[in-house]
Amino acid sequence: MTVQTIKRLAAKVLKCGENRVRIVDLAKARDSLTTDDVRGLIKEGAIQLKPSVGQSRAKARFKAERRNAGRRRGEGSRKGTYYAKHTLKQRWMKKARSQRGLLHQLKPRLVEGAYAKLYKMVKGNNFKAKRQLVLYVEENKLLK
């Protein structure tokens, strides 16, 4: 019998994969013809079962150490929804900066005193989005 066939039969008998079967005495193994012969070789020790190889924790430990040092924690590594990833303050800052930028563009066209009032309203989170800010300006006739 070929080595491959012997390994296949031994794996079936030992209930393991072919990679875990180790043939110690190749000359004896080649003479075997049946599954019973292979069973006999296993009892004799001519065919052995290699120990199973586990999954190492070394890489996981290394990654954990790096993560504790602050690595692998960037924006691209984060999972979850937008609201899970961004704090309330971060969301407010993004919105406020956007609205303040729009206010800065509108400043020359605004009536006297409107800029400061609108700036404080933006700070106070009065407007949900830039569109609401523009609507407020138009409705209250704050443009020259």
N, C-alpha and C positions, 0 to 999 in steps of 0.2 A: 504494500500500500504506500501511496505517496505521503509525504509529511503533512501536506495540507489536509488530506482526508483523515489522517490520524488525529490531527488537531481538532478537526470538525467533530469527529466522534467523541473525543475526550471532552470537548466543550459541552457536548450534549449530555454526557454522563455526569460531569461535574456541575452542570447547570450554571455555566459561566460563559463569557465571551472567548473567542478563539485567541485573542491577544493575551489572556491570562494563563493559557496552557503552555507549560514549558517541558520540552522533551529532553530528558537528561541523557538517556542511553538510546541513541539513534539506531544503532544496529539491532537491538531488541525490538524497537518500535516498528522497524521496517518489516519484520517477520510476521507481525500481527495481521490477521485477515478479517476478524469480526469485532463487533462491539464488546463481546465477552473477553476477547483477547486484550482489548484496550483497558477493560475493567481490571484485569489481572495485572497489567503493567502499572496501573495507578496504585494498586495495593503493594506491588513490589517497590515502587518508588522510581520507576523508570520514566514515568510521566508525573509531573508535579503541577500544583496549582499556585500561581504567583499571587502574592497578597494584593488586595485591591488598592488602587492609588486614590487617595482622597484629594480634595480640592484645597490648595494651600491658602492660608489666611494672610500670607506675607504681603501681597499686593494690597489687600483690603486694609491692613494695618497701616501701611505706608500712606495710602490715600486718606485714611482717617487722620493721621498725623498732619498731613498737608492741609486738610480741611480745617483742623484746629488752629493752624497757623494763618488761616484766612484765605488760602488758595481754594480754587474750584467753587467759589461762592459768587462769581460774577453774574451779571444779568443773563448771560446765555446759558448758565447752568441751572437757572431757576425754573421750576415747574409749577403750574397752577394758573388760575385765572388772573386777569389783570388786577382785580381787587384783592386777591390773595397776595400778589407779589408787591403791590405798591401800597404804602401806608397812606392814611388819610391826609397827612401833612404833605407827602410827596405829590399826591394828586392835586391838592389845593395849590401848592407852589407852581406846578406846571400850568394850571388854569390861570392863576393870578399873573404870572409872567406873560402869558399869551395876551391876556386882557390889557395889561399895562402897556404892552407893545402897541396894541391897537390904539389905546388912549394917547400914546405919544405921537402916533401918526395923525390923530384927529385934533391934537392940541391947537394948531394954528387956526382951525376952523370953528373951534368952540367959543361960546360966549364967555364973557368975563366971569370968573369964579366957578365955572362949571367943571374945569379940569380937576381942581382940588376936591370938589364934592364927589365927582365920579371916582377919583383915585381912592378915596376913603370907602366908597361903596364897594369897589373891587376888593379892597382889603377886608371888608366885612362880609365877603362872600355873598353879595346880593345878586350877582348874575351867574346863571348856570353855565352860560357859554358866551362867546363873543357876539353871537347873533342877538342875544337878549340885551347886551350892552348897546348895540347899534339901535335896536328897536326902542330902548329907553330914551336914547339921545334924540331920535326922530319924533317920538310921541311927545316929549317934553320941550321940543323946539329949542334944543341947546346948540344947534348949529347956526352960524352967522348967515 
